[in-house]
Amino acid sequence: MATQHARSAARLMLAPAVILLLGWMLVPLTMTLVFSFKKYLPLRGGDLGWVGFENYIRFVTSSAFWPSIWATLIIVGGVLVITIAFGIALALLLDQPMWGQGIVRILVIAPFFVMPTVSALVWKNMFMDPVNGLFAHLWQFFGAEPIQWLSQASLPSIIMIVSWQWLPFATLILLTAIQSLDSEQIEAAEMDGAPWRSRFIYIILPHLSRAITIVLLIQTIFLLGIFAEIFVTTQGSFGTRTLTYLIYQRVLESQNVGLGSAGGIYAVILANIIAIFLMRIVGKNLDA
Amino acid sequence: MARAVTTQRKALNTVAAWTVGLLIFFPILWTILTSFKTEATAIADPPVFLFFDWTTENYAAVMQRSDYAQFLWNSIFIAGGSTLLGLIVAIPAAWSMAFVPSPRTKDILLWMLSTKMLPAVGVLYPIYLLFIRLGLLDTKIGLTLVLMLINLPIIVWMLYTYFREIPGEILEAARMDGASLRDEILYVLTPMAVPGIASTLLLNFILAWNEAFWTLNLTAAKAAPLTAFIASYSSPEGLFYAKLSAASTMAIAPILIMGWFSQKQLVRGLTFGAVK
């Protein structure tokens, strides 16, 4: 048993981490909350007093708001669907016996370690460039007109870049989960004559449900905040202005801190709703 | 019973998996290949893959831009510093939660995780203001602190899940033998925890190295790390493919290699132990 001495020492050792995180969370968040109720234009007069909920109303009624919500939902949803669907397929494939499994895994996991600015620039210039990009060459080879990826198909392009970055993460987690599946269960089903489709739907998919939920929630949290991929490619034009990017533009580009802060509070609320679900799942794991 | 697999089936799997793997890896491979081409070859039509005159002139050119070394150093300083600082704060915290759990331990852990979900853009301006007031804007120290705070929850969680696997009896035995708390942590716990601490260090170094919101927004000329350096390459289209590739390769190579060593920790760290 831990002694009284150990217990107070433990509390002392926990304190720095708790205090730092408490400060990191409370100080800026309180400031954002305060700014959100003010007319605050740093370059045009600074703090111009309290305005109640005006910023909150203006943020939601601005013509850019709903498009930004849509762009966010389409990007997050698109990336989630692609990474989870392909992630499951890829995890099932990688779980099969083969030669050089370790090397294939290294190849598949690699994109996750590429910094977002690099992957965005590489895709933008070397693949999606309408003149010199590899896709343009490929399209021309088949006699098609090259696509202006980032302007004509801006959202699918962004989804493609971000999916490429996150597919490794989904695959790795799903693969880890598949490997913990009892192979005897599958064999028993196989012997009983269950076709591949039923084995997948009734055994593999339920076994993966927890891993899929985790991928869903963790990716959602990161994807809601994607920034560099848009900053480097379209700067929010061609319909790629997400909620994060809209807030960024309100705060830093139009220097309307009050309005941006109200948007920030909306983003915090949105993130919290998702976080609650994630907490439940992770919390359950702590008891186990 | 291991399933009998025909060689034919195995060969089929191998071909399929390698094809998909190479396809996913291709953008990185293409970047590395392009970094060894001349600028003219890099935009050749049709594109050339392997048979060109390999040159290292792009690397020399990138290195010669005297600032490259500065960006690299900033990245190393910020990623390394934030990881080490994070470990210094997190090791005692994780130790105390793993070995002297209280009824509130679980709540504290979950609360720490919840700070990770704070959308960065929501607090960008306050941090920006605080940084100006404190003279931290565009300094390595400032960015190191922010990245440390961002990754602290992950560091604490990872260490906590590792520490929990260390049998508490060994620590108690040391205590019985009269080891002080300091000795207990330094000489008993730390050696057993080194593998866990090493993988935590690795994964967090990678996360900090690749972080691209705060590094782009809180730095200008002086403290900008490689993420910002690369972003500055979004200059005229088509002119600098080879140099862009060389710079990119130099920015990602060390992390790619570290990442390959830490794939298992990636699952553990980013899922907070929820998938094993």
Chai-1 contact restraints between the chains, C-beta under 6 A:
chainA,res_idxA,chainB,res_idxB,connection_type,confidence,min_distance_angstrom,max_distance_angstrom,comment,restraint_id
A,A2,B,V100,contact,1.0,0.0,6.0,A-B,restraint_1
A,A6,B,V100,contact,1.0,0.0,6.0,A-B,restraint_2
A,R7,B,V100,contact,1.0,0.0,6.0,A-B,restraint_3
A,A9,B,L181,contact,1.0,0.0,6.0,A-B,restraint_4
A,A10,B,S96,contact,1.0,0.0,6.0,A-B,restraint_5
A,A10,B,V100,contact,1.0,0.0,6.0,A-B,restraint_6
A,M13,B,P92,contact,1.0,0.0,6.0,A-B,restraint_7
A,M13,B,S96,contact,1.0,0.0,6.0,A-B,restraint_8
A,L14,B,A93,contact,1.0,0.0,6.0,A-B,restraint_9
A,L14,B,S96,contact,1.0,0.0,6.0,A-B,restraint_10
A,P16,B,V89,contact,1.0,0.0,6.0,A-B,restraint_11
A,A17,B,V89,contact,1.0,0.0,6.0,A-B,restraint_12
A,A17,B,A93,contact,1.0,0.0,6.0,A-B,restraint_13
A,L21,B,M112,contact,1.0,0.0,6.0,A-B,restraint_14
A,L21,B,T115,contact,1.0,0.0,6.0,A-B,restraint_15
A,W24,B,L149,contact,1.0,0.0,6.0,A-B,restraint_16
A,M25,B,T115,contact,1.0,0.0,6.0,A-B,restraint_17
A,P28,B,V123,contact,1.0,0.0,6.0,A-B,restraint_18
A,P28,B,P126,contact,1.0,0.0,6.0,A-B,restraint_19
A,P28,B,I127,contact,1.0,0.0,6.0,A-B,restraint_20
A,M31,B,P126,contact,1.0,0.0,6.0,A-B,restraint_21
A,T32,B,G122,contact,1.0,0.0,6.0,A-B,restraint_22
A,T32,B,V123,contact,1.0,0.0,6.0,A-B,restraint_23
A,T32,B,P126,contact,1.0,0.0,6.0,A-B,restraint_24
A,L93,B,A17,contact,1.0,0.0,6.0,A-B,restraint_25
A,Q96,B,N13,contact,1.0,0.0,6.0,A-B,restraint_26
A,P97,B,V5,contact,1.0,0.0,6.0,A-B,restraint_27
A,P97,B,K10,contact,1.0,0.0,6.0,A-B,restraint_28
A,M98,B,K10,contact,1.0,0.0,6.0,A-B,restraint_29
A,M98,B,N13,contact,1.0,0.0,6.0,A-B,restraint_30
A,M98,B,T14,contact,1.0,0.0,6.0,A-B,restraint_31
A,M98,B,A17,contact,1.0,0.0,6.0,A-B,restraint_32
A,W99,B,T14,contact,1.0,0.0,6.0,A-B,restraint_33
A,V104,B,A17,contact,1.0,0.0,6.0,A-B,restraint_34
A,V104,B,W18,contact,1.0,0.0,6.0,A-B,restraint_35
A,V104,B,G21,contact,1.0,0.0,6.0,A-B,restraint_36
A,I106,B,W260,contact,1.0,0.0,6.0,A-B,restraint_37
A,L107,B,G21,contact,1.0,0.0,6.0,A-B,restraint_38
A,L107,B,F25,contact,1.0,0.0,6.0,A-B,restraint_39
A,V108,B,G21,contact,1.0,0.0,6.0,A-B,restraint_40
A,V108,B,I24,contact,1.0,0.0,6.0,A-B,restraint_41
A,I109,B,Q263,contact,1.0,0.0,6.0,A-B,restraint_42
A,A110,B,F25,contact,1.0,0.0,6.0,A-B,restraint_43
A,A110,B,I28,contact,1.0,0.0,6.0,A-B,restraint_44
A,F113,B,I255,contact,1.0,0.0,6.0,A-B,restraint_45
A,F113,B,L256,contact,1.0,0.0,6.0,A-B,restraint_46
A,F113,B,G259,contact,1.0,0.0,6.0,A-B,restraint_47
A,V114,B,I252,contact,1.0,0.0,6.0,A-B,restraint_48
A,M115,B,N210,contact,1.0,0.0,6.0,A-B,restraint_49
A,M115,B,T227,contact,1.0,0.0,6.0,A-B,restraint_50
A,P116,B,A212,contact,1.0,0.0,6.0,A-B,restraint_51
A,T117,B,A212,contact,1.0,0.0,6.0,A-B,restraint_52
A,T117,B,T227,contact,1.0,0.0,6.0,A-B,restraint_53
A,T117,B,I230,contact,1.0,0.0,6.0,A-B,restraint_54
A,T117,B,A231,contact,1.0,0.0,6.0,A-B,restraint_55
A,V118,B,I230,contact,1.0,0.0,6.0,A-B,restraint_56
A,V118,B,S248,contact,1.0,0.0,6.0,A-B,restraint_57
A,V118,B,A251,contact,1.0,0.0,6.0,A-B,restraint_58
A,V118,B,I252,contact,1.0,0.0,6.0,A-B,restraint_59
A,L121,B,Y233,contact,1.0,0.0,6.0,A-B,restraint_60
A,V122,B,P27,contact,1.0,0.0,6.0,A-B,restraint_61
A,V122,B,T31,contact,1.0,0.0,6.0,A-B,restraint_62
A,D129,B,E237,contact,1.0,0.0,6.0,A-B,restraint_63
A,N132,B,I43,contact,1.0,0.0,6.0,A-B,restraint_64
A,N132,B,G238,contact,1.0,0.0,6.0,A-B,restraint_65
A,H137,B,P46,contact,1.0,0.0,6.0,A-B,restraint_66
A,H137,B,P47,contact,1.0,0.0,6.0,A-B,restraint_67
A,L172,B,V267,contact,1.0,0.0,6.0,A-B,restraint_68
A,I173,B,V267,contact,1.0,0.0,6.0,A-B,restraint_69
A,I173,B,V275,contact,1.0,0.0,6.0,A-B,restraint_70
A,T176,B,V267,contact,1.0,0.0,6.0,A-B,restraint_71
A,T176,B,V275,contact,1.0,0.0,6.0,A-B,restraint_72
A,A177,B,V275,contact,1.0,0.0,6.0,A-B,restraint_73
A,A211,B,V275,contact,1.0,0.0,6.0,A-B,restraint_74
A,I214,B,T271,contact,1.0,0.0,6.0,A-B,restraint_75
A,I214,B,A274,contact,1.0,0.0,6.0,A-B,restraint_76
A,I214,B,V275,contact,1.0,0.0,6.0,A-B,restraint_77
A,I221,B,M117,contact,1.0,0.0,6.0,A-B,restraint_78
A,G225,B,P119,contact,1.0,0.0,6.0,A-B,restraint_79
A,G225,B,A120,contact,1.0,0.0,6.0,A-B,restraint_80
A,F227,B,F213,contact,1.0,0.0,6.0,A-B,restraint_81
A,A228,B,A212,contact,1.0,0.0,6.0,A-B,restraint_82
A,V232,B,A231,contact,1.0,0.0,6.0,A-B,restraint_83
A,V232,B,S234,contact,1.0,0.0,6.0,A-B,restraint_84
A,T244,B,V121,contact,1.0,0.0,6.0,A-B,restraint_85
A,I247,B,V121,contact,1.0,0.0,6.0,A-B,restraint_86
A,Y248,B,V121,contact,1.0,0.0,6.0,A-B,restraint_87
A,V251,B,L124,contact,1.0,0.0,6.0,A-B,restraint_88
A,V251,B,Y125,contact,1.0,0.0,6.0,A-B,restraint_89
A,V257,B,Y125,contact,1.0,0.0,6.0,A-B,restraint_90
A,G264,B,G122,contact,1.0,0.0,6.0,A-B,restraint_91
A,A267,B,P119,contact,1.0,0.0,6.0,A-B,restraint_92
A,A267,B,G122,contact,1.0,0.0,6.0,A-B,restraint_93
A,V268,B,P119,contact,1.0,0.0,6.0,A-B,restraint_94
A,V268,B,G122,contact,1.0,0.0,6.0,A-B,restraint_95
A,A271,B,M117,contact,1.0,0.0,6.0,A-B,restraint_96
A,A271,B,P119,contact,1.0,0.0,6.0,A-B,restraint_97
A,A275,B,S114,contact,1.0,0.0,6.0,A-B,restraint_98
A,A275,B,M117,contact,1.0,0.0,6.0,A-B,restraint_99
A,M279,B,L110,contact,1.0,0.0,6.0,A-B,restraint_100
A,V282,B,F272,contact,1.0,0.0,6.0,A-B,restraint_101
A,V282,B,A274,contact,1.0,0.0,6.0,A-B,restraint_102
A,G283,B,L110,contact,1.0,0.0,6.0,A-B,restraint_103
A,N285,B,A274,contact,1.0,0.0,6.0,A-B,restraint_104
A,L286,B,K106,contact,1.0,0.0,6.0,A-B,restraint_105
